[in-house]
Amino acid sequence: VDFLRNLFSKTLGISGEKVLDELTLEGVARYIQSGACKNIICMVGAGISTSAGIPDFRSPETGLYANLQKYNLPYPEAIFQIDYFKKHPEPFFALARELYPGLFKPTVCHYFIKLLKDKGLLKRCYSQNIDTLERVAGLESEDLIEAHGTFYSSHCVSFMCRSEYSMDWMKVKIFSDDIPKCEKCNSLVKPDIVFFGENLPKRFFTSMAMDFPRCDLLIIMGTSLQVQPFALFLPLSTSAFPLTVPADPLLGMIGLGGGMDFDSEKAYRDVAHISTCDDGCLALADLLGWKAELEEMVKREHEKIDSKAKEEQANQSAVATGKAETGKAETGKTKAE
């Protein structure tokens, strides 16, 4: 952590130059429209997915950690603790069935980030989420740094093996109630999400060092910046220009920590917009003249997802009916014999 703070302090040093003509959402919109803002980085957390129906982790009553009693864990975080997982994988895979990617649709916020990409403005999206909704919304691997890993791929946990498995392979295992085991060595297979006790993806560090010195605008959404590695940004003053759209209005009011200054006499750079993530993205899109385009994208893409889901459901029903008919025919044949 100290190494990273030193690295970021050197590469993300404050310039002191005022870029926004006004520390408001309107000022941010004018900056984007000016043509001077060409490299936008988004840092996002669980708050951008809650409107999709996915719980965040730490909300007192509705958060994931507050609703894990049925798994009889020694402590809530154990479900994402690598040592506990290797001994007791069942709770994690039971939870994975409830939260598995493909059961939820991307939010307005996810599609706003996709719209930034389409406009040629997105440098990178750094995500703490493991729900893969950024990918569903249309971001590709090169657009994303999944700091906490992803369900998109899986690997055998054995260091001597490390065989890779696809998302489709893992989905079949999880929904058939099987504990995924390696087909080569019979060790556990785990989705490539980062558990407590595991290292962050190497790409996180290499991309961070390259991306942030080029960043013109840093948009922070759906995260309180309290969890590593994003917590590293709290004590830092960056040369980027943060816009925060907190999931919880209180976070914006208190300034999210010492690295950002929203309302002091010395404030010159940081902007806090107090709203839900979706409403904040719609407000900024409206100021940019993109609101109708964003709303149409959300409608169109959700219809595609619904159509695909219906098609898959129909195919599954047809397969089930076919198996039932085959079973009846076999039974009748046996009786006739």
N, C-alpha and C positions, 0 to 999 in steps of 0.2 A: 504494500500500500504506500509506504514512504517513497519507494522508487517511482511509482506512478505519479504521486503528487509532485515530485521533483521534475519528472519528465513533462507533465502538463504545465507546470509553472514556467518552464523554460520555453516550451513550444507555443504556449497559448498566452503569452505575456500581454498585459493590458497596454493599449496604445494611447488611451486618453482622448482619442478623437471622437467628436460627436458626429454621428452619421444620421440619426433620425431627427427630423425637424420638429417632432412632437412625440413625447413618450406615451403614445396611445396606440390603439389598434389601427386607427386611421393613419398615424405616422408610419407604422410598419407597412401598411398597404401601399402608401406612396413610395416608400423605399423600394419595395418589390417592383413597383411599376416604373421606377426611374431607370431601370436597366443596369444599375450599379450592383444590384443583388443577383448574383449568378450561381452561387453555391450555397444552397440551404441544407442544413443538417437537421433532422428531426430526432429527438430522443424521446422515446415513448415507453410507458409502463402499463400496468394492468388496467388503469383507469380508462384507456381508450377502448377496452373490450367489454366493460361492464354493461353497456347498453345493448350488447349482443346477447346478454344473458350469462356471461362468464363471470363468476365472482372474483373480486380481487383477493389478495392474500390476508390483509391485516385489518380490515374494517371490523370493529368490535363485535357486531352481531351477525352481519351478513358475509363477512370474509371467509375465505376457505379455511384458514386455521381455526376459526371459531366453530366450525361445523364438521369436525373430524372425529367426534366422540365414538361413532359406530365402528371405527377401525381399531379401537382399544390400543392406541399408541402410547408409548411412555411420555411423549411430549409431541405437540402438533408438528414441529419441524422435522420429526423423525421420518415422516413419509417421504421427505426429499433428502435424507441423509444416506450417503452411499454405503456406509458400513451396516446400517440397519437394513437397507434394501437387499444387500447380499445375503442376509440371514432370513429376512422376512419380506419377500417381494410382493406378497399377496395384497397388502393394503394399497400399495402404489398402483398396481394394475387394476384393482377394483375402482379406484378413483379415476384412473385413465379412461375407463369405460364411460364414466359420467361426463368427462371433459374432453373427450377425444375430438381432434380436428375433423371437420366435416359435419358436425352437428350444429354449427353456428355460422352466421353470416357476418361478413365484415361490416363495420359501422361507417357512419359518415366520415369519421375521423380517418379511418383506413383509406377510404377512397379519396379524401383530400390529399393525403400523402401521395397516392397514385397520380392525382391530378398534377401535383408538383413535378412528378417524374415526366408526365406527358408534356408539360410546358418547358421541359429542359432545365428546370431549376433545382431539382433534388440532387444533392451531392451524395448523400447516404442517409439511410434510416437506421438508427441504433435502437434496438428493441430489447426490453427485458422480458418480453412475453414468449411463451412457448406454444401458443395456440395456433401458430402459422397463418393467422388471418391476414397478415401483411402479404403473404404469398398468394392467398386466395384472392385478395384485392387486385393483384396484378404485378406486385413487385417481384423482381427476380433475384437470384442469389447475389449478383454483383451490386444490387441496390441495398442489400440488407447486411447488417451486422447483428446477428442474434446472440446477444451477450450471454444469455442464459441457455443457449442451445435451442434445439427444436425437435419436434416429433417427425420432421421430414425424413430423417434417416435414423438408423439404429445400428448398434455394434455389440458384438459379444464382449462381455466384461473381462474375459481372460486376456491378460497381457500377452500370452503366448499365441493367441488366436486372432482376436479383434476382427473377425469376419463381419462384413457389412450386410445389412438387410434393409429392404425398402419399406416405405410407409405402408404400402398395401399389405406386405407380409406381416408387419406388426399388427395392423388392424384386424386381420383374420385371427391372429392368435388371441388378441385382447377380447374380441367379441365372441370367441368360442370358449371363453373361460379357461383357456390354457395359459399356464405360465410360460412365456416365450423362452425356449431353450435353443442353443446353437446347434445347427444341424451337423456341424463338424466335430465339436468337442463336448457338447451337452452342457456347457456353462450357461448362465443366464444371459439373455440379450436385453439390453436396455436402450430405450430411445435416447438420442443424442442431446438430451437436456442436461444442463449442468446441475448436479446435486451438490449439497454442502459436502465439502471434503474433496471436491474435484477442481481441476484447473479450468480457468476460463479459456475459450477458444483462442488460439494464437492469433487468428485474424483480427480479433478485437484490438489487440495491442498494435499490430502493424498498421491497421487502417486508421486507428485513432491518431497516430503520429503523423500520418500523411494528410488526413482529411481536415483536421481542425485548424491548422495554420491557414488553410484556404477558405475557411468558412466565412461567409458574409452574414448569415443569419442563422441563429440556433433557436429552433422551436422545441419547447419542452412541454409534453402533454401526458397527463395520466400517471405521473410519478411524483412522489414527494422527495425523490433523490435521497432516500434514507437507506437504500439497499446497495451494497457493492455490486458492480463497480461504479454505478452512477453516483453513489455517495461521494466519490472522489471530487466531484465538481462543486460540492458545497463550499469548501474553503477557498476555492479558486476564483479569481477575477479573469475572465477570458476576454480575448479580443473580438469574440463574436458578439452578436446582439440578441440576447435571449428574449423570447416571447414565451410566457408561460400561460397555459390554459389548464389550470389545475382541475382535477376531478372534485376536489373539496375546496370551496371558496376560502376557507380559513388559511390554507397553505399560501395562497397568493397574498393575503392580507399581512401575514407575518414575514413575507419576503423569502421564504424557502432557504434561509441561511445566509451566512456572511459573504458568500461569493457574489450575491446579487443585491442590487440597490434599486428599489422601485420608487421610493418616495422621500428620500432625504434631500437636503438642500444640494448635495453633491451629485445626485442622480443625473446621469447624462445618457444612459444606454439601455437600461433594462425596462421591459414592459410587462405588466401583469394584467391579463384579461380574466376577470372572475366569472366563470360560467362552467357548465359541463363541457367536456371535450368536443362533443358533437356540435353544440350550440356555438362554441368558440370558432370552430372551423367554418360553420355556415356564415357566421358574422364576418370573418375575414374574407371568405369567398365572395360574399356580397359586396364588400368594399372593393374587391379586385375585379368585379364584374363577372365572376365565375359561378355565381350561386346556381343559376338555372342549369349550367353545364354539370355541376356537381350533383344536383338533385336528379338529373336525368341519368347520370352514370350510376348512382345508387339504385334507382328504379330498374334500369336495364340489367345490371349485374345481378341484383337480387332475383329478378324474373328468370334469368339463366340458371341460377343456383336451384331455384324451386323446380324448374322444368327438369333439370338433371336428376334431382332427388326423386321426382315422381317417376321418371323413366327407370331409375334404378330399383325403386320399390315395385314397379310393375314387372320388371325382369325377375326380381326375387320371388314375387308371387307366382309367376309363370313356372319358375324352376321348382318351387314347392309343390305346385299343382301337378306338374309332370311327375315328380317323385311319388306323390300320393297315388296317381293313376297307375304308375308302374307297379307300385306295391299292391294295389287292388287286383291288377291283372295277374301278378305272380301268385297271389292268394287263390284266385279263382282257378288258375291252372293247376295248382297243387290239389285243390279239392276235386277237380275233374279227374285227375290221375288216380 
